[in-house]
Amino acid sequence: MEDFNHILSSLLSPDNATRAAAELRLEEAKKNPDALANALISALRHSSGVEQRSLCAVLIRRVRDDTICHAGRTNSAHRAP
């Protein structure tokens, strides 16, 4: 969890290199959307910083939307013509 909080802090960094590295780590985390959502919800509940909590809320919505879009594409690919 501490590692994930570091990613969140780095995503808010003004330094482009730090932010870019954090974005790559976030993309890796998106490969497991359930674990990512759980980590984001935990960070949202336990973070003391308003900026981090706001970022978590935005990222939770994105993970949800990406999951819904992916599920829609998967379901439409399995439909019979």
PETA-V494520 format. One record per pair of residues at least 12 apart in sequence whose C-alpha atoms are under 10 Angstrom apart, sorted by the first residue. I is the first residue (numbers start at 1). J is the second residue. D is the distance in whole Angstrom. If there is no record, write none. Layout:
i-><I;I>
j-><J;J>
d-><D;D>
This chain:
i-><1;1;1;1;2;4;4;4;4;4;4;4;4;5;5;5;5;5;5;6;7;7;7;7;7;7;7;8;8;8;8;8;8;8;8;8;8;9;9;9;9;9;10;10;11;11;11;11;11;12;12;12;26;30;30;30;33;33;33;33;33;34;34;34;36;36;36;37;37;37;37;37;37;37;38;39;39;40;40;40;40;40;40;40;40;40;41;41;41;41;41;42;43;43;43;44;44;44>
j-><39;40;42;43;43;22;25;26;29;36;39;40;43;39;40;42;43;47;52;22;19;21;22;23;24;25;26;22;23;26;40;43;51;52;53;55;56;22;49;51;52;55;22;23;23;25;26;52;55;51;52;55;59;63;66;67;60;63;64;66;67;63;64;67;59;60;63;56;59;60;61;62;63;64;60;56;60;52;53;55;56;57;58;59;60;63;53;56;57;59;60;56;55;56;57;56;57;60>
d-><7;10;9;8;10;10;9;9;10;9;7;9;8;9;9;10;7;8;9;8;9;9;5;8;10;7;7;8;9;9;9;9;10;7;9;8;8;9;10;9;7;10;6;9;7;10;9;9;9;8;8;8;10;8;9;10;10;7;8;9;7;9;10;9;9;8;8;9;8;6;9;10;7;8;9;9;10;10;9;9;5;8;10;7;6;10;9;7;8;10;7;9;10;7;10;6;7;9>
